[in-house]
């Protein structure tokens, strides 16, 4: 059965990071259901489509998921070429898996089109390699906002030996800091806070784990943002790339190298 619904990743914000496949599918779409975090410029690829905005933002009034599911099912059964357009990658905290399963159980086939996730793009924009031989042997992507408000296994994450990329963590910075410290992650572990990754409004700031909450408050960190936690952040500081970006702030602070 051919898909009638496409679950498409729009990437983190930079419209040039949209994949060619995503652009092609958008150009053929009749209906596009678009999330809040999608750059409006990306909609230039589908001027012929009916645009339905179904925003979902943490801490804000959001379109209920049940309503989104019913719309997708309705248009899918009608045979409309429907794109569900999501920020970042639809399979990285984007609900594409559960939406695809929900549609399939009701006889509507879908196809997932990957996009670049904000954790990767934001780190790259700051010169941070998420993996680096001799420094980090892997990457762990986690969300600090769980469906049941349960805590993550912070000790396991602290001892895992991988770079941590934390999504949706702005409202839970204290839990992140306390959880990793109690899990015996070194207090001087470097962290990069990256806000609005890959957009012209991107801001970034580096600090130590034990200063995370204080520095985030001083920086006035806001969503959407990701945290990159691990020694790979030091690589960007050593190369000067993150320092150069921080120098654009009114009062830049580099706590990893206080003398600079």
C-alpha positions, 0 to 999 in steps of 0.5 A: 500500500502506498503512503498517503501521509508523510511524517517529515522532519524540517530540520532544526531551523536553518531552511538550507538544512532541509533534505532534498526528499523533504523538499520534493514531498512538500512540493507535492503536498495538498495539506501540510500540518505544521508544528510551531518550531518549523521555520516559516521559510520552509513553507515556501516549498509548498505554496500550493498546499493548505497549511494547518498549524498544529503547534505543540510547545512545552508549557504553552497552549498546544494542539491536543495530540488526539485532534492531530491524530484524527485530522491525519486519519481523516485526510489519509482515508480521503487519499489526500497527500498529507505532510505532517511537518515537524521540527528537527527529526520526527523520530527524535522526540517527535512522536513519529513512531507512535503516529505511524503506528496509530495510523497503520492500525487504522488502515492508513500507511505513512512514510517517515522522512528524516531531518537533522535534529537540533542537538546535532546541528546546534553542537556543530554550529558551536564547533562541538563534535558530538563524538571525538576519538579519545574523548567521547565514544558515543552520544546519548540523546535524552529528553528531560520532559518525560510523559509520566514526570519520572526521573531519568537514570541520572547515575547511569547517564553520568557514568555512561562515558558518552556525550549527553544531549538533553532536549526539553531541559530548560524547565528542569535544570536543577533536576539535571544538575543535581541528578548528574552530580549525585551520579558522580559526574565530575563537577567541572564537566563542561556544558554548552547551552544552545538556544534556537539552534541553527537559526539567526537567533541562536545563542550559546553559552558554556559553563561547568556542571556545578554552575549550570543553574546559576549560569543559565539564569544569568544567560536567561536561557529560554526554550527551545534549547538543548544542552550538550554535556561532556568533554567534547565541549572543551574541544570547541573551547580549545579551538576558539570556536565557542569562545568566538561565539560567546564573545558576541554576548554583552558580558561573555563568561568562559568559566572553563578557562577563567583566564581567557 
